[in-house]
């Protein structure tokens, strides 16, 4: 899948009036067997897929690998970090959006869909898409301050990845999130105000 969008440079995080060229590799973590514990590790299937992520990206001129603190996100990019002899930098604001506690009887998919229908909607104890997107974009903005031409891998989670992409392409929504695989990889290229999005994972 290839998507291209050309937003007004002022809509980009950071001072994008200054011409910049960056590539962000947005990575959704590989498969982890679900438990209520956010520190759950990758499954055996996920560990095998993490090797595939390394194979897919090891030839790219990646200079930094930045990850959500959750174990499954770190483990997804650890083989890539080992291959490139880079450290995995932990960024707390790349953690998954907290869904909270939906009303009893609300299924997971329906609960997520409600947050995409209204970006300001919050389940009890949770976080809105609007708030989660703002913190994720703050990470992107900080990274845009590094040397132009950088290639940076960001390991995160499905909702947060979709929210970052949505900032650049407003067509992205619930259906995009639901179609993501575990893992998934997108190359987000910023080239002097022009933005392109390419899917790199077809596992």
Number of C-alpha atoms within 10 A of each C-alpha: 9 10 11 14 14 13 15 13 18 11 13 20 18 17 14 20 13 10 13 18 19 20 23 22 24 26 26 26 30 29 22 20 12 11 9 6 8 13 13 15 22 23 15 12 13 21 21 14 21 27 17 20 25 19 13 14 19 16 10 12 13 19 13 19 23 24 29 22 21 23 16 28 32 25 22 31 30 21 19 25 22 13 15 19 10 14 14 22 16 18 17 15 20 27 22 21 23 15 19 14 13 18 10 6 7 11 11 10 10 11 18 19 16 16 19 21 12 12 15 13 16 21 17 11 10 14 19 19 23 17 14 21 23 16 18 22 21 15 17 18 16 11 19 23 12 10 11 14 14 18 21 21 26 28 33 29 25 21 26 24 25 22 26 20 21 15 17 23 19 11 12 16 17 18 12 15 18 14 10 16 16 21 24 23 25 23 20 23 19 23 17 14 20 18 22 18 22 15 15 18 19 9 10
